[in-house]
């Protein structure tokens, strides 16, 4: 999968992830080995599947990996983690833009709007 999304691979990944639960997730590395591809291709496919609305949870710690989130309680930690990551990016962008002292641009307005959206 070089610089484009492989929908066939994404569907295969989805089928495998749907077999896994929060108590028994599958790692990105295991998926990459199974489909003989790189980890970046796996994460690109998972991001695409999430954007399509598939509830793919991600866990950390001892039970690291991806799983099909069957309840809101299972998907909430993943949503919160992704929201936190987005907020950090927006804050970093805002700080970078503010460091240009008085040089307001469209990027300033976009960063401010996005920050307000995330915080609400």
Biopython code that builds the backbone (N, CA, C, O; Angstrom):
import numpy as np
from Bio.PDB.StructureBuilder import StructureBuilder

atoms = [
    (1, "UNK", "N", (0.850, -1.177, 0.000)),
    (1, "UNK", "CA", (0.000, 0.000, 0.000)),
    (1, "UNK", "C", (0.890, 1.232, 0.000)),
    (1, "UNK", "O", (1.229, 1.733, 1.072)),
    (2, "UNK", "N", (1.264, 1.718, -1.116)),
    (2, "UNK", "CA", (2.190, 2.825, -1.211)),
    (2, "UNK", "C", (1.440, 4.104, -1.542)),
    (2, "UNK", "O", (0.963, 4.280, -2.663)),
    (3, "UNK", "N", (1.335, 5.013, -0.545)),
    (3, "UNK", "CA", (0.741, 6.332, -0.709)),
    (3, "UNK", "C", (-0.718, 6.321, -1.149)),
    (3, "UNK", "O", (-1.212, 7.340, -1.632)),
    (4, "UNK", "N", (-1.400, 5.237, -1.002)),
    (4, "UNK", "CA", (-2.827, 5.212, -1.278)),
    (4, "UNK", "C", (-3.450, 4.124, -0.418)),
    (4, "UNK", "O", (-2.784, 3.189, 0.025)),
    (5, "UNK", "N", (-4.726, 4.276, -0.203)),
    (5, "UNK", "CA", (-5.416, 3.322, 0.653)),
    (5, "UNK", "C", (-5.790, 2.076, -0.142)),
    (5, "UNK", "O", (-6.338, 2.172, -1.240)),
    (6, "UNK", "N", (-5.497, 0.938, 0.404)),
    (6, "UNK", "CA", (-5.867, -0.337, -0.189)),
    (6, "UNK", "C", (-7.151, -0.796, 0.506)),
    (6, "UNK", "O", (-7.117, -1.309, 1.624)),
    (7, "UNK", "N", (-8.289, -0.601, -0.180)),
    (7, "UNK", "CA", (-9.577, -0.945, 0.425)),
    (7, "UNK", "C", (-9.704, -2.433, 0.717)),
    (7, "UNK", "O", (-10.345, -2.823, 1.693)),
    (8, "UNK", "N", (-9.096, -3.268, -0.125)),
    (8, "UNK", "CA", (-9.131, -4.705, 0.128)),
    (8, "UNK", "C", (-8.420, -5.057, 1.421)),
    (8, "UNK", "O", (-8.912, -5.863, 2.211)),
    (9, "UNK", "N", (-7.264, -4.450, 1.634)),
    (9, "UNK", "CA", (-6.527, -4.678, 2.872)),
    (9, "UNK", "C", (-7.326, -4.159, 4.063)),
    (9, "UNK", "O", (-7.392, -4.816, 5.101)),
    (10, "UNK", "N", (-7.929, -2.993, 3.918)),
    (10, "UNK", "CA", (-8.727, -2.421, 5.012)),
    (10, "UNK", "C", (-9.856, -3.366, 5.408)),
    (10, "UNK", "O", (-10.120, -3.548, 6.596)),
    (11, "UNK", "N", (-10.522, -3.965, 4.430)),
    (11, "UNK", "CA", (-11.610, -4.903, 4.737)),
    (11, "UNK", "C", (-11.093, -6.160, 5.415)),
    (11, "UNK", "O", (-11.746, -6.692, 6.313)),
    (12, "UNK", "N", (-9.935, -6.641, 4.999)),
    (12, "UNK", "CA", (-9.343, -7.810, 5.649)),
    (12, "UNK", "C", (-8.971, -7.497, 7.096)),
    (12, "UNK", "O", (-9.194, -8.307, 7.996)),
    (13, "UNK", "N", (-8.407, -6.321, 7.304)),
    (13, "UNK", "CA", (-8.044, -5.893, 8.664)),
    (13, "UNK", "C", (-9.293, -5.795, 9.522)),
    (13, "UNK", "O", (-9.299, -6.235, 10.671)),
    (14, "UNK", "N", (-10.356, -5.215, 8.964)),
    (14, "UNK", "CA", (-11.611, -5.085, 9.706)),
    (14, "UNK", "C", (-12.128, -6.451, 10.135)),
    (14, "UNK", "O", (-12.541, -6.625, 11.281)),
    (15, "UNK", "N", (-12.110, -7.411, 9.235)),
    (15, "UNK", "CA", (-12.595, -8.762, 9.580)),
    (15, "UNK", "C", (-11.815, -9.353, 10.751)),
    (15, "UNK", "O", (-12.395, -9.967, 11.646)),
    (16, "UNK", "N", (-10.505, -9.163, 10.736)),
    (16, "UNK", "CA", (-9.676, -9.712, 11.821)),
    (16, "UNK", "C", (-9.949, -8.967, 13.125)),
    (16, "UNK", "O", (-10.111, -9.589, 14.175)),
    (17, "UNK", "N", (-10.000, -7.640, 13.062)),
    (17, "UNK", "CA", (-10.243, -6.857, 14.276)),
    (17, "UNK", "C", (-11.599, -7.208, 14.880)),
    (17, "UNK", "O", (-11.737, -7.250, 16.103)),
    (18, "UNK", "N", (-12.593, -7.457, 14.045)),
    (18, "UNK", "CA", (-13.926, -7.789, 14.558)),
    (18, "UNK", "C", (-13.947, -9.100, 15.331)),
    (18, "UNK", "O", (-14.895, -9.368, 16.069)),
    (19, "UNK", "N", (-12.926, -9.909, 15.171)),
    (19, "UNK", "CA", (-12.814, -11.163, 15.924)),
    (19, "UNK", "C", (-12.196, -10.936, 17.310)),
    (19, "UNK", "O", (-12.159, -11.853, 18.131)),
    (20, "UNK", "N", (-11.715, -9.722, 17.569)),
    (20, "UNK", "CA", (-11.017, -9.431, 18.826)),
    (20, "UNK", "C", (-11.847, -8.512, 19.720)),
    (20, "UNK", "O", (-12.561, -7.627, 19.249)),
    (21, "UNK", "N", (-11.730, -8.750, 21.008)),
    (21, "UNK", "CA", (-12.458, -7.966, 22.002)),
    (21, "UNK", "C", (-11.490, -7.118, 22.809)),
    (21, "UNK", "O", (-10.273, -7.220, 22.653)),
    (22, "UNK", "N", (-12.051, -6.280, 23.674)),
    (22, "UNK", "CA", (-11.219, -5.435, 24.531)),
    (22, "UNK", "C", (-10.326, -6.287, 25.436)),
    (22, "UNK", "O", (-9.223, -5.873, 25.793)),
    (23, "UNK", "N", (-10.796, -7.450, 25.796)),
    (23, "UNK", "CA", (-9.991, -8.311, 26.672)),
    (23, "UNK", "C", (-8.980, -9.158, 25.896)),
    (23, "UNK", "O", (-8.134, -9.818, 26.498)),
    (24, "UNK", "N", (-9.065, -9.142, 24.570)),
    (24, "UNK", "CA", (-8.122, -9.898, 23.756)),
    (24, "UNK", "C", (-7.840, -9.208, 22.433)),
    (24, "UNK", "O", (-8.152, -9.749, 21.372)),
    (25, "UNK", "N", (-7.243, -8.002, 22.486)),
    (25, "UNK", "CA", (-6.987, -7.248, 21.253)),
    (25, "UNK", "C", (-5.846, -7.836, 20.435)),
    (25, "UNK", "O", (-5.111, -8.706, 20.903)),
    (26, "UNK", "N", (-5.713, -7.354, 19.221)),
    (26, "UNK", "CA", (-4.616, -7.767, 18.341)),
    (26, "UNK", "C", (-3.713, -6.562, 18.089)),
    (26, "UNK", "O", (-4.202, -5.460, 17.840)),
    (27, "UNK", "N", (-2.433, -6.764, 18.150)),
    (27, "UNK", "CA", (-1.493, -5.651, 17.973)),
    (27, "UNK", "C", (-1.361, -5.264, 16.498)),
    (27, "UNK", "O", (-1.629, -6.059, 15.597)),
    (28, "UNK", "N", (-0.944, -4.032, 16.288)),
    (28, "UNK", "CA", (-0.661, -3.572, 14.940)),
    (28, "UNK", "C", (0.446, -4.388, 14.313)),
    (28, "UNK", "O", (0.407, -4.683, 13.119)),
    (29, "UNK", "N", (1.438, -4.756, 15.116)),
    (29, "UNK", "CA", (2.547, -5.562, 14.624)),
    (29, "UNK", "C", (2.058, -6.932, 14.140)),
    (29, "UNK", "O", (2.495, -7.427, 13.100)),
    (30, "UNK", "N", (1.144, -7.534, 14.911)),
    (30, "UNK", "CA", (0.595, -8.834, 14.511)),
    (30, "UNK", "C", (-0.198, -8.707, 13.206)),
    (30, "UNK", "O", (-0.134, -9.588, 12.348)),
    (31, "UNK", "N", (-0.936, -7.619, 13.063)),
    (31, "UNK", "CA", (-1.674, -7.384, 11.817)),
    (31, "UNK", "C", (-0.714, -7.206, 10.644)),
    (31, "UNK", "O", (-0.930, -7.756, 9.564)),
    (32, "UNK", "N", (0.344, -6.437, 10.867)),
    (32, "UNK", "CA", (1.327, -6.207, 9.809)),
    (32, "UNK", "C", (1.974, -7.523, 9.372)),
    (32, "UNK", "O", (2.158, -7.759, 8.178)),
    (33, "UNK", "N", (2.316, -8.374, 10.332)),
    (33, "UNK", "CA", (2.903, -9.674, 9.999)),
    (33, "UNK", "C", (1.905, -10.554, 9.254)),
    (33, "UNK", "O", (2.249, -11.224, 8.280)),
    (34, "UNK", "N", (0.680, -10.538, 9.726)),
    (34, "UNK", "CA", (-0.356, -11.383, 9.109)),
    (34, "UNK", "C", (-0.599, -11.001, 7.649)),
    (34, "UNK", "O", (-0.782, -11.868, 6.795)),
    (35, "UNK", "N", (-0.599, -9.702, 7.373)),
    (35, "UNK", "CA", (-0.900, -9.235, 6.017)),
    (35, "UNK", "C", (0.354, -8.858, 5.225)),
    (35, "UNK", "O", (0.271, -8.293, 4.134)),
    (36, "UNK", "N", (1.503, -9.179, 5.791)),
    (36, "UNK", "CA", (2.792, -8.936, 5.145)),
    (36, "UNK", "C", (2.904, -7.504, 4.604)),
    (36, "UNK", "O", (3.168, -7.272, 3.424)),
    (37, "UNK", "N", (2.692, -6.568, 5.518)),
    (37, "UNK", "CA", (2.786, -5.154, 5.175)),
    (37, "UNK", "C", (3.442, -4.413, 6.329)),
    (37, "UNK", "O", (3.827, -5.020, 7.328)),
    (38, "UNK", "N", (3.565, -3.114, 6.189)),
    (38, "UNK", "CA", (4.202, -2.318, 7.246)),
    (38, "UNK", "C", (3.147, -1.767, 8.205)),
    (38, "UNK", "O", (1.959, -1.719, 7.886)),
    (39, "UNK", "N", (3.602, -1.359, 9.368)),
    (39, "UNK", "CA", (2.716, -0.846, 10.403)),
    (39, "UNK", "C", (1.988, 0.417, 9.954)),
    (39, "UNK", "O", (0.830, 0.626, 10.315)),
    (40, "UNK", "N", (2.651, 1.252, 9.177)),
    (40, "UNK", "CA", (2.014, 2.478, 8.698)),
    (40, "UNK", "C", (0.790, 2.169, 7.831)),
    (40, "UNK", "O", (-0.221, 2.865, 7.920)),
    (41, "UNK", "N", (0.873, 1.153, 7.011)),
    (41, "UNK", "CA", (-0.269, 0.750, 6.188)),
    (41, "UNK", "C", (-1.424, 0.280, 7.069)),
    (41, "UNK", "O", (-2.587, 0.564, 6.784)),
    (42, "UNK", "N", (-1.100, -0.430, 8.124)),
    (42, "UNK", "CA", (-2.123, -0.899, 9.059)),
    (42, "UNK", "C", (-2.820, 0.289, 9.711)),
    (42, "UNK", "O", (-4.050, 0.347, 9.745)),
    (43, "UNK", "N", (-2.038, 1.241, 10.231)),
    (43, "UNK", "CA", (-2.648, 2.386, 10.918)),
    (43, "UNK", "C", (-3.439, 3.262, 9.944)),
    (43, "UNK", "O", (-4.453, 3.843, 10.331)),
    (44, "UNK", "N", (-2.998, 3.367, 8.700)),
    (44, "UNK", "CA", (-3.743, 4.125, 7.696)),
    (44, "UNK", "C", (-5.097, 3.475, 7.444)),
    (44, "UNK", "O", (-6.115, 4.162, 7.365)),
    (45, "UNK", "N", (-5.109, 2.165, 7.318)),
    (45, "UNK", "CA", (-6.363, 1.444, 7.104)),
    (45, "UNK", "C", (-7.296, 1.579, 8.307)),
    (45, "UNK", "O", (-8.501, 1.773, 8.147)),
    (46, "UNK", "N", (-6.738, 1.477, 9.497)),
    (46, "UNK", "CA", (-7.562, 1.590, 10.705)),
    (46, "UNK", "C", (-8.160, 2.995, 10.807)),
    (46, "UNK", "O", (-9.329, 3.146, 11.164)),
    (47, "UNK", "N", (-7.384, 3.997, 10.503)),
    (47, "UNK", "CA", (-7.887, 5.373, 10.514)),
    (47, "UNK", "C", (-9.032, 5.520, 9.511)),
    (47, "UNK", "O", (-10.057, 6.130, 9.815)),
    (48, "UNK", "N", (-8.854, 4.962, 8.326)),
    (48, "UNK", "CA", (-9.895, 5.013, 7.294)),
    (48, "UNK", "C", (-11.169, 4.316, 7.783)),
    (48, "UNK", "O", (-12.271, 4.842, 7.624)),
    (49, "UNK", "N", (-11.014, 3.148, 8.368)),
    (49, "UNK", "CA", (-12.170, 2.410, 8.869)),
    (49, "UNK", "C", (-12.891, 3.190, 9.973)),
    (49, "UNK", "O", (-14.121, 3.214, 10.018)),
    (50, "UNK", "N", (-12.132, 3.817, 10.847)),
    (50, "UNK", "CA", (-12.740, 4.641, 11.902)),
    (50, "UNK", "C", (-13.507, 5.810, 11.287)),
    (50, "UNK", "O", (-14.605, 6.145, 11.732)),
    (51, "UNK", "N", (-12.925, 6.424, 10.267)),
    (51, "UNK", "CA", (-13.600, 7.545, 9.603)),
    (51, "UNK", "C", (-14.902, 7.113, 8.939)),
    (51, "UNK", "O", (-15.814, 7.922, 8.764)),
    (52, "UNK", "N", (-14.986, 5.840, 8.571)),
    (52, "UNK", "CA", (-16.217, 5.300, 7.996)),
    (52, "UNK", "C", (-17.240, 4.935, 9.070)),
    (52, "UNK", "O", (-18.381, 4.594, 8.758)),
    (53, "UNK", "N", (-16.827, 5.008, 10.327)),
    (53, "UNK", "CA", (-17.756, 4.754, 11.426)),
    (53, "UNK", "C", (-17.605, 3.415, 12.124)),
    (53, "UNK", "O", (-18.389, 3.095, 13.017)),
    (54, "UNK", "N", (-16.625, 2.637, 11.740)),
    (54, "UNK", "CA", (-16.416, 1.370, 12.424)),
    (54, "UNK", "C", (-15.805, 1.641, 13.793)),
    (54, "UNK", "O", (-14.875, 2.437, 13.925)),
    (55, "UNK", "N", (-16.335, 0.974, 14.803)),
    (55, "UNK", "CA", (-15.894, 1.189, 16.188)),
    (55, "UNK", "C", (-14.671, 0.326, 16.479)),
    (55, "UNK", "O", (-14.777, -0.800, 16.964)),
    (56, "UNK", "N", (-13.520, 0.885, 16.170)),
    (56, "UNK", "CA", (-12.269, 0.180, 16.420)),
    (56, "UNK", "C", (-11.598, 0.824, 17.624)),
    (56, "UNK", "O", (-11.143, 1.966, 17.573)),
    (57, "UNK", "N", (-11.550, 0.065, 18.700)),
    (57, "UNK", "CA", (-10.919, 0.546, 19.918)),
    (57, "UNK", "C", (-9.436, 0.226, 19.905)),
    (57, "UNK", "O", (-8.968, -0.645, 19.172)),
    (58, "UNK", "N", (-8.717, 0.955, 20.736)),
    (58, "UNK", "CA", (-7.283, 0.710, 20.900)),
    (58, "UNK", "C", (-6.986, 0.703, 22.385)),
    (58, "UNK", "O", (-7.447, 1.570, 23.127)),
    (59, "UNK", "N", (-6.223, -0.270, 22.808)),
    (59, "UNK", "CA", (-5.896, -0.364, 24.228)),
    (59, "UNK", "C", (-4.393, -0.256, 24.423)),
    (59, "UNK", "O", (-3.599, -0.538, 23.526)),
    (60, "UNK", "N", (-4.039, 0.160, 25.618)),
    (60, "UNK", "CA", (-2.633, 0.290, 26.003)),
    (60, "UNK", "C", (-2.342, -0.667, 27.151)),
    (60, "UNK", "O", (-3.232, -1.358, 27.646)),
    (61, "UNK", "N", (-1.105, -0.692, 27.554)),
    (61, "UNK", "CA", (-0.735, -1.493, 28.715)),
    (61, "UNK", "C", (-0.519, -2.954, 28.373)),
    (61, "UNK", "O", (-0.029, -3.285, 27.294)),
    (62, "UNK", "N", (-0.893, -3.833, 29.308)),
    (62, "UNK", "CA", (-0.678, -5.265, 29.121)),
    (62, "UNK", "C", (-1.461, -5.809, 27.931)),
    (62, "UNK", "O", (-0.986, -6.695, 27.220)),
    (63, "UNK", "N", (-2.638, -5.287, 27.721)),
    (63, "UNK", "CA", (-3.485, -5.751, 26.618)),
    (63, "UNK", "C", (-3.454, -4.734, 25.482)),
    (63, "UNK", "O", (-4.469, -4.118, 25.158)),
    (64, "UNK", "N", (-2.302, -4.571, 24.896)),
    (64, "UNK", "CA", (-2.072, -3.606, 23.836)),
    (64, "UNK", "C", (-2.646, -4.113, 22.524)),
    (64, "UNK", "O", (-2.439, -5.270, 22.159)),
    (65, "UNK", "N", (-3.366, -3.251, 21.812)),
    (65, "UNK", "CA", (-3.825, -3.643, 20.490)),
    (65, "UNK", "C", (-5.162, -3.051, 20.110)),
    (65, "UNK", "O", (-5.709, -2.183, 20.791)),
    (66, "UNK", "N", (-5.672, -3.555, 18.989)),
    (66, "UNK", "CA", (-6.942, -3.091, 18.428)),
    (66, "UNK", "C", (-8.019, -4.143, 18.654)),
    (66, "UNK", "O", (-7.741, -5.339, 18.741)),
    (67, "UNK", "N", (-9.252, -3.665, 18.747)),
    (67, "UNK", "CA", (-10.380, -4.574, 18.960)),
    (67, "UNK", "C", (-11.666, -3.919, 18.471)),
    (67, "UNK", "O", (-11.735, -2.704, 18.284)),
    (68, "UNK", "N", (-12.677, -4.749, 18.271)),
    (68, "UNK", "CA", (-14.001, -4.247, 17.898)),
    (68, "UNK", "C", (-14.710, -3.822, 19.186)),
    (68, "UNK", "O", (-14.996, -4.650, 20.052)),
    (69, "UNK", "N", (-14.985, -2.533, 19.299)),
    (69, "UNK", "CA", (-15.656, -2.020, 20.502)),
    (69, "UNK", "C", (-17.148, -2.319, 20.396)),
    (69, "UNK", "O", (-17.830, -1.821, 19.500)),
    (70, "UNK", "N", (-17.638, -3.123, 21.303)),
    (70, "UNK", "CA", (-19.030, -3.542, 21.259)),
    (70, "UNK", "C", (-19.950, -2.660, 22.095)),
    (70, "UNK", "O", (-21.170, -2.698, 21.932)),
    (71, "UNK", "N", (-19.358, -1.858, 22.998)),
    (71, "UNK", "CA", (-20.167, -0.979, 23.842)),
    (71, "UNK", "C", (-19.547, 0.420, 23.860)),
    (71, "UNK", "O", (-18.393, 0.609, 23.475)),
    (72, "UNK", "N", (-20.326, 1.381, 24.307)),
    (72, "UNK", "CA", (-19.824, 2.756, 24.420)),
    (72, "UNK", "C", (-18.688, 2.816, 25.441)),
    (72, "UNK", "O", (-17.744, 3.589, 25.279)),
    (73, "UNK", "N", (-18.783, 2.003, 26.487)),
    (73, "UNK", "CA", (-17.736, 1.986, 27.502)),
    (73, "UNK", "C", (-16.405, 1.513, 26.929)),
    (73, "UNK", "O", (-15.343, 1.943, 27.380)),
    (74, "UNK", "N", (-16.460, 0.633, 25.940)),
    (74, "UNK", "CA", (-15.227, 0.139, 25.329)),
    (74, "UNK", "C", (-14.599, 1.159, 24.379)),
    (74, "UNK", "O", (-13.377, 1.201, 24.243)),
    (75, "UNK", "N", (-15.418, 1.977, 23.723)),
    (75, "UNK", "CA", (-14.880, 2.918, 22.740)),
    (75, "UNK", "C", (-14.511, 4.266, 23.361)),
    (75, "UNK", "O", (-13.680, 4.982, 22.802)),
    (76, "UNK", "N", (-15.098, 4.628, 24.483)),
    (76, "UNK", "CA", (-14.830, 5.936, 25.087)),
    (76, "UNK", "C", (-13.352, 6.211, 25.368)),
    (76, "UNK", "O", (-12.890, 7.314, 25.077)),
    (77, "UNK", "N", (-12.589, 5.265, 25.916)),
    (77, "UNK", "CA", (-11.166, 5.564, 26.139)),
    (77, "UNK", "C", (-10.422, 5.903, 24.840)),
    (77, "UNK", "O", (-9.541, 6.762, 24.837)),
    (78, "UNK", "N", (-10.772, 5.237, 23.755)),
    (78, "UNK", "CA", (-10.135, 5.523, 22.471)),
    (78, "UNK", "C", (-10.516, 6.908, 21.988)),
    (78, "UNK", "O", (-9.670, 7.647, 21.485)),
    (79, "UNK", "N", (-11.783, 7.265, 22.136)),
    (79, "UNK", "CA", (-12.248, 8.600, 21.733)),
    (79, "UNK", "C", (-11.527, 9.670, 22.542)),
    (79, "UNK", "O", (-11.061, 10.664, 21.985)),
    (80, "UNK", "N", (-11.433, 9.471, 23.840)),
    (80, "UNK", "CA", (-10.759, 10.442, 24.703)),
    (80, "UNK", "C", (-9.278, 10.568, 24.357)),
    (80, "UNK", "O", (-8.729, 11.670, 24.361)),
    (81, "UNK", "N", (-8.639, 9.455, 24.063)),
    (81, "UNK", "CA", (-7.219, 9.479, 23.698)),
    (81, "UNK", "C", (-7.025, 10.261, 22.398)),
    (81, "UNK", "O", (-6.114, 11.084, 22.303)),
    (82, "UNK", "N", (-7.860, 10.015, 21.411)),
    (82, "UNK", "CA", (-7.744, 10.706, 20.129)),
    (82, "UNK", "C", (-8.077, 12.184, 20.275)),
    (82, "UNK", "O", (-7.454, 13.028, 19.630)),
    (83, "UNK", "N", (-9.047, 12.501, 21.112)),
    (83, "UNK", "CA", (-9.395, 13.900, 21.361)),
    (83, "UNK", "C", (-8.227, 14.629, 22.032)),
    (83, "UNK", "O", (-7.916, 15.768, 21.684)),
    (84, "UNK", "N", (-7.593, 13.969, 22.984)),
    (84, "UNK", "CA", (-6.446, 14.548, 23.672)),
    (84, "UNK", "C", (-5.300, 14.793, 22.699)),
    (84, "UNK", "O", (-4.641, 15.831, 22.764)),
    (85, "UNK", "N", (-5.058, 13.842, 21.794)),
    (85, "UNK", "CA", (-4.000, 14.006, 20.798)),
    (85, "UNK", "C", (-4.305, 15.202, 19.891)),
    (85, "UNK", "O", (-3.420, 16.002, 19.589)),
    (86, "UNK", "N", (-5.554, 15.314, 19.466)),
    (86, "UNK", "CA", (-5.942, 16.429, 18.591)),
    (86, "UNK", "C", (-5.775, 17.762, 19.307)),
    (86, "UNK", "O", (-5.310, 18.735, 18.713)),
    (87, "UNK", "N", (-6.148, 17.809, 20.565)),
    (87, "UNK", "CA", (-6.021, 19.039, 21.337)),
    (87, "UNK", "C", (-4.556, 19.448, 21.481)),
    (87, "UNK", "O", (-4.231, 20.630, 21.367)),
    (88, "UNK", "N", (-3.673, 18.484, 21.730)),
    (88, "UNK", "CA", (-2.242, 18.784, 21.832)),
    (88, "UNK", "C", (-1.697, 19.359, 20.525)),
    (88, "UNK", "O", (-0.887, 20.286, 20.541)),
    (89, "UNK", "N", (-2.136, 18.816, 19.413)),
    (89, "UNK", "CA", (-1.695, 19.321, 18.108)),
    (89, "UNK", "C", (-2.185, 20.748, 17.912)),
    (89, "UNK", "O", (-1.427, 21.616, 17.478)),
    (90, "UNK", "N", (-3.452, 20.992, 18.233)),
    (90, "UNK", "CA", (-4.006, 22.336, 18.064)),
    (90, "UNK", "C", (-3.309, 23.351, 18.965)),
    (90, "UNK", "O", (-3.012, 24.467, 18.538)),
    (91, "UNK", "N", (-3.054, 22.967, 20.197)),
    (91, "UNK", "CA", (-2.368, 23.869, 21.121)),
    (91, "UNK", "C", (-0.956, 24.155, 20.618)),
    (91, "UNK", "O", (-0.499, 25.297, 20.660)),
    (92, "UNK", "N", (-0.270, 23.125, 20.145)),
    (92, "UNK", "CA", (1.068, 23.320, 19.587)),
    (92, "UNK", "C", (1.050, 24.247, 18.393)),
    (92, "UNK", "O", (1.914, 25.115, 18.266)),
    (93, "UNK", "N", (0.072, 24.073, 17.512)),
    (93, "UNK", "CA", (-0.047, 24.951, 16.347)),
    (93, "UNK", "C", (-0.345, 26.380, 16.768)),
    (93, "UNK", "O", (0.194, 27.329, 16.199)),
    (94, "UNK", "N", (-1.210, 26.530, 17.772)),
    (94, "UNK", "CA", (-1.563, 27.876, 18.244)),
    (94, "UNK", "C", (-0.335, 28.571, 18.826)),
    (94, "UNK", "O", (-0.105, 29.751, 18.558)),
    (95, "UNK", "N", (0.454, 27.850, 19.617)),
    (95, "UNK", "CA", (1.667, 28.429, 20.193)),
    (95, "UNK", "C", (2.650, 28.835, 19.101)),
    (95, "UNK", "O", (3.283, 29.888, 19.180)),
    (96, "UNK", "N", (2.772, 27.986, 18.082)),
    (96, "UNK", "CA", (3.672, 28.297, 16.986)),
    (96, "UNK", "C", (3.211, 29.568, 16.261)),
    (96, "UNK", "O", (4.025, 30.421, 15.907)),
    (97, "UNK", "N", (1.918, 29.677, 16.051)),
    (97, "UNK", "CA", (1.383, 30.844, 15.356)),
    (97, "UNK", "C", (1.537, 32.110, 16.198)),
    (97, "UNK", "O", (1.822, 33.185, 15.671)),
    (98, "UNK", "N", (1.344, 31.968, 17.524)),
    (98, "UNK", "CA", (1.467, 33.127, 18.402)),
    (98, "UNK", "C", (2.901, 33.632, 18.475)),
    (98, "UNK", "O", (3.133, 34.806, 18.762)),
    (99, "UNK", "N", (3.851, 32.767, 18.220)),
    (99, "UNK", "CA", (5.245, 33.174, 18.311)),
    (99, "UNK", "C", (5.657, 34.102, 17.166)),
    (99, "UNK", "O", (6.763, 34.643, 17.176)),
    (100, "UNK", "N", (4.794, 34.284, 16.199)),
    (100, "UNK", "CA", (5.106, 35.153, 15.063)),
    (100, "UNK", "C", (4.684, 36.595, 15.328)),
    (100, "UNK", "O", (4.532, 37.376, 14.389)),
    (101, "UNK", "N", (4.496, 36.954, 16.583)),
    (101, "UNK", "CA", (4.198, 38.304, 17.070)),
    (101, "UNK", "C", (3.499, 39.224, 16.077)),
    (101, "UNK", "O", (4.120, 39.870, 15.233)),
    (102, "UNK", "N", (2.183, 39.251, 16.218)),
    (102, "UNK", "CA", (1.402, 40.220, 15.470)),
    (102, "UNK", "C", (1.205, 39.913, 14.000)),
    (102, "UNK", "O", (0.618, 40.723, 13.282)),
    (103, "UNK", "N", (1.665, 38.801, 13.542)),
    (103, "UNK", "CA", (1.491, 38.453, 12.142)),
    (103, "UNK", "C", (0.278, 37.531, 11.997)),
    (103, "UNK", "O", (0.421, 36.343, 11.705)),
    (104, "UNK", "N", (-0.896, 38.083, 12.203)),
    (104, "UNK", "CA", (-2.126, 37.302, 12.139)),
    (104, "UNK", "C", (-2.375, 36.827, 10.706)),
    (104, "UNK", "O", (-2.259, 37.592, 9.748)),
    (105, "UNK", "N", (-2.716, 35.562, 10.592)),
    (105, "UNK", "CA", (-2.989, 34.983, 9.278)),
    (105, "UNK", "C", (-4.263, 34.160, 9.342)),
    (105, "UNK", "O", (-4.862, 34.006, 10.406)),
    (106, "UNK", "N", (-4.666, 33.640, 8.209)),
    (106, "UNK", "CA", (-5.820, 32.749, 8.164)),
    (106, "UNK", "C", (-5.585, 31.529, 9.042)),
    (106, "UNK", "O", (-6.529, 30.953, 9.583)),
    (107, "UNK", "N", (-4.305, 31.134, 9.182)),
    (107, "UNK", "CA", (-3.978, 29.978, 10.010)),
    (107, "UNK", "C", (-4.310, 30.245, 11.476)),
    (107, "UNK", "O", (-4.732, 29.343, 12.199)),
    (108, "UNK", "N", (-4.114, 31.501, 11.911)),
    (108, "UNK", "CA", (-4.474, 31.874, 13.280)),
    (108, "UNK", "C", (-5.962, 31.653, 13.509)),
    (108, "UNK", "O", (-6.375, 31.067, 14.509)),
    (109, "UNK", "N", (-6.751, 32.133, 12.566)),
    (109, "UNK", "CA", (-8.204, 32.008, 12.683)),
    (109, "UNK", "C", (-8.632, 30.546, 12.675)),
    (109, "UNK", "O", (-9.509, 30.150, 13.443)),
    (110, "UNK", "N", (-8.026, 29.754, 11.819)),
    (110, "UNK", "CA", (-8.368, 28.334, 11.748)),
    (110, "UNK", "C", (-7.978, 27.604, 13.032)),
    (110, "UNK", "O", (-8.745, 26.787, 13.540)),
    (111, "UNK", "N", (-6.800, 27.895, 13.551)),
    (111, "UNK", "CA", (-6.347, 27.252, 14.782)),
    (111, "UNK", "C", (-7.259, 27.614, 15.943)),
    (111, "UNK", "O", (-7.602, 26.757, 16.757)),
    (112, "UNK", "N", (-7.648, 28.867, 16.022)),
    (112, "UNK", "CA", (-8.538, 29.312, 17.100)),
    (112, "UNK", "C", (-9.901, 28.635, 16.998)),
    (112, "UNK", "O", (-10.448, 28.178, 18.001)),
    (113, "UNK", "N", (-10.447, 28.571, 15.789)),
    (113, "UNK", "CA", (-11.750, 27.926, 15.586)),
    (113, "UNK", "C", (-11.678, 26.446, 15.939)),
    (113, "UNK", "O", (-12.566, 25.924, 16.613)),
    (114, "UNK", "N", (-10.620, 25.766, 15.485)),
    (114, "UNK", "CA", (-10.470, 24.345, 15.786)),
    (114, "UNK", "C", (-10.297, 24.099, 17.283)),
    (114, "UNK", "O", (-10.848, 23.142, 17.826)),
    (115, "UNK", "N", (-9.543, 24.953, 17.937)),
    (115, "UNK", "CA", (-9.337, 24.822, 19.372)),
    (115, "UNK", "C", (-10.662, 24.970, 20.116)),
    (115, "UNK", "O", (-10.944, 24.210, 21.042)),
    (116, "UNK", "N", (-11.467, 25.938, 19.716)),
    (116, "UNK", "CA", (-12.774, 26.149, 20.341)),
    (116, "UNK", "C", (-13.696, 24.939, 20.111)),
    (116, "UNK", "O", (-14.449, 24.546, 21.002)),
    (117, "UNK", "N", (-13.627, 24.368, 18.928)),
    (117, "UNK", "CA", (-14.446, 23.195, 18.613)),
    (117, "UNK", "C", (-14.074, 22.020, 19.495)),
    (117, "UNK", "O", (-14.947, 21.345, 20.039)),
    (118, "UNK", "N", (-12.774, 21.773, 19.638)),
    (118, "UNK", "CA", (-12.313, 20.648, 20.446)),
    (118, "UNK", "C", (-12.669, 20.845, 21.917)),
    (118, "UNK", "O", (-13.029, 19.885, 22.598)),
    (119, "UNK", "N", (-12.573, 22.070, 22.411)),
    (119, "UNK", "CA", (-12.818, 22.342, 23.821)),
    (119, "UNK", "C", (-14.302, 22.271, 24.172)),
    (119, "UNK", "O", (-14.645, 22.077, 25.338)),
    (120, "UNK", "N", (-15.186, 22.423, 23.189)),
    (120, "UNK", "CA", (-16.625, 22.400, 23.485)),
    (120, "UNK", "C", (-17.169, 20.996, 23.583)),
    (120, "UNK", "O", (-18.361, 20.812, 23.827)),
]
sb = StructureBuilder()
sb.init_structure("model")
sb.init_model(0)
sb.init_chain("A")
sb.init_seg("    ")
for serial, (resi, resn, name, xyz) in enumerate(atoms, 1):
    if name == "N":
        sb.init_residue(resn, " ", resi, " ")
    sb.init_atom(name, np.array(xyz, "f"), 0.0, 1.0, " ", f" {name:<3s}", serial, name[0])
structure = sb.get_structure()
